[in-house]
């Protein structure tokens, strides 16, 4: 059973993150030449990975990074790497949700701060809009001795 104080802190962190997330809207990304949508898919990805809930401390780390996401996407000088890969897409067919394989385009924005590297992921399915998918921090590698 989780510590009640941590549970309360988690709920507050999640609610605050949702408020920040909703306020981002659809910023213009000059690097991609398009708007980036912030929809429920991206927020859910911060909480879950393949229908498995992420560890709550990891969720809170990701929530704390949301404050820099909009400025990074709007920065015309941010480093961006593009790649395309096969992924699973959930669609509605005959009033049911089904999973189908589909190619998707991914853009990985890299932001450097004093604590390491922050990665922001934007995804687009064929015929769909570009949307925020995730944000996470990569720690700096310790120098080898």
Secondary structure by P-SEA (a helix, b strand, c coil): cccaaaaaaaaaaaaaaaaaaaaccbbbbccccbbbbbcaaaaaaacccccccccaaaaaaaaaaccaaaaaaaccccbbbbbbbbbbbbbbcccbbbbbbbbbbbbbbbbbcccbbbbbbbbbcccccbbbcbbbbbccccccc
